[in-house]
Amino acid sequence: MKKVFYLNTCDTCRKILAQFDLSGWELREIKKEPVTNEELTEMYKNTKSYEALFSKKSTQIKQRGLDVKALTENDFKDLLLDHYTFLKRPVFLTDDQIFVGNDKKNVEALQEFFRKKL
């Protein structure tokens, strides 16, 4: 399994995806085709945390008046399944690895992953 979950309207996602040869990868635009419970479970197996998958920059947090510090793991899971903007993106998911988000450290790890696969 090789999947990329991204948002087409996100310039950062497009910039990161453009760096890699994604032939053979399933590209999932999460606004058009939201993450399923099964996919979220697969992501969780690699992160051991729904909070690690959760974008604390989502505009939905303020709109819903959420207190992120008070959320439980189940709350994070429910929110991730409820609205696509709660997923930290992009997410690159393989059978045994996951790369979540656009921070520098994650992108560097992803670049290293692709270098090793060549």
C-alpha positions as CSV (number, residue, x, y, z in Angstrom):
1,M,0.0,0.0,0.0
2,K,1.2,3.5,-0.9
3,K,-1.2,6.3,-0.4
4,V,-0.9,10.1,-0.2
5,F,-3.7,12.1,1.5
6,Y,-3.6,15.7,0.6
7,L,-5.7,18.8,-0.1
8,N,-5.7,20.1,-3.6
9,T,-6.2,23.7,-2.5
10,C,-3.2,23.6,-0.2
11,D,-0.1,25.2,-1.9
12,T,2.2,23.5,0.6
13,C,0.7,20.0,-0.2
14,R,1.1,20.6,-3.9
15,K,4.7,21.8,-3.4
16,I,5.6,18.8,-1.4
17,L,3.9,16.3,-3.8
18,A,5.7,17.9,-6.8
19,Q,9.1,16.9,-5.3
20,F,8.5,13.2,-5.7
21,D,7.8,10.6,-8.4
22,L,4.4,9.3,-7.2
23,S,3.8,6.8,-9.9
24,G,2.4,3.7,-8.2
25,W,1.0,5.8,-5.3
26,E,-2.7,6.3,-4.7
27,L,-3.4,10.0,-4.5
28,R,-6.4,10.9,-2.3
29,E,-7.8,14.4,-2.3
30,I,-9.4,14.4,1.1
31,K,-12.0,17.1,0.4
32,K,-13.5,15.0,-2.4
33,E,-12.9,11.6,-0.8
34,P,-12.5,11.9,3.0
35,V,-10.4,9.5,5.1
36,T,-12.3,6.4,6.1
37,N,-12.3,4.8,9.5
38,E,-10.2,1.9,8.1
39,E,-7.6,4.3,6.7
40,L,-7.5,6.2,9.9
41,T,-6.9,3.0,11.8
42,E,-4.0,2.2,9.4
43,M,-2.5,5.6,10.1
44,Y,-3.0,5.1,13.9
45,K,-1.0,1.8,13.7
46,N,2.0,3.8,12.7
47,T,1.6,6.9,14.9
48,K,0.0,5.3,18.0
49,S,-1.8,8.6,18.4
50,Y,-4.8,10.3,16.7
51,E,-3.5,13.6,18.1
52,A,-0.3,13.2,16.0
53,L,-2.6,13.2,12.9
54,F,-4.6,16.2,14.0
55,S,-4.0,19.6,12.5
56,K,-4.1,22.2,15.3
57,K,-4.2,24.9,12.6
58,S,-7.6,23.8,11.3
59,T,-10.1,26.7,11.0
60,Q,-12.7,24.4,12.3
61,I,-11.2,24.5,15.8
62,K,-12.1,28.2,16.2
63,Q,-15.4,27.9,14.4
64,R,-16.5,25.0,16.7
65,G,-15.1,26.6,19.8
66,L,-12.9,23.6,20.6
67,D,-10.4,23.5,23.4
68,V,-7.7,21.3,21.9
69,K,-6.0,20.8,25.2
70,A,-9.2,19.2,26.6
71,L,-9.6,16.7,23.8
72,T,-9.1,13.0,24.3
73,E,-7.8,10.5,21.8
74,N,-11.4,9.5,20.9
75,D,-12.3,13.1,20.4
76,F,-9.3,13.5,18.0
77,K,-10.4,10.4,16.1
78,D,-14.1,11.5,15.9
79,L,-13.0,15.0,14.6
80,L,-10.6,13.5,12.1
81,L,-13.5,11.4,10.7
82,D,-15.9,14.3,10.8
83,H,-14.1,17.0,8.8
84,Y,-11.2,16.8,6.3
85,T,-9.4,19.9,7.6
86,F,-8.6,18.2,10.9
87,L,-6.1,15.9,9.2
88,K,-2.5,17.2,9.3
89,R,-1.3,17.0,5.7
90,P,0.0,15.7,3.5
91,V,0.1,12.2,4.8
92,F,2.2,9.6,3.0
93,L,1.3,6.1,4.1
94,T,3.0,2.8,3.3
95,D,2.6,-0.6,4.7
96,D,5.1,0.1,7.5
97,Q,5.7,3.8,7.5
98,I,3.9,7.1,7.8
99,F,5.0,10.7,7.1
100,V,2.5,13.2,8.6
101,G,2.5,16.9,7.9
102,N,4.6,19.6,6.3
103,D,7.2,20.4,9.0
104,K,10.8,20.5,7.9
105,K,11.8,17.3,9.8
106,N,9.0,15.3,8.3
107,V,9.7,16.5,4.7
108,E,13.4,15.7,5.1
109,A,12.5,12.2,6.3
110,L,10.2,11.8,3.3
111,Q,13.0,12.9,1.0
112,E,15.3,10.3,2.5
113,F,12.6,7.6,2.1
114,F,12.3,8.4,-1.6
115,R,16.1,8.5,-2.0
116,K,16.4,5.0,-0.5
117,K,13.6,3.7,-2.7
118,L,15.5,4.6,-5.9
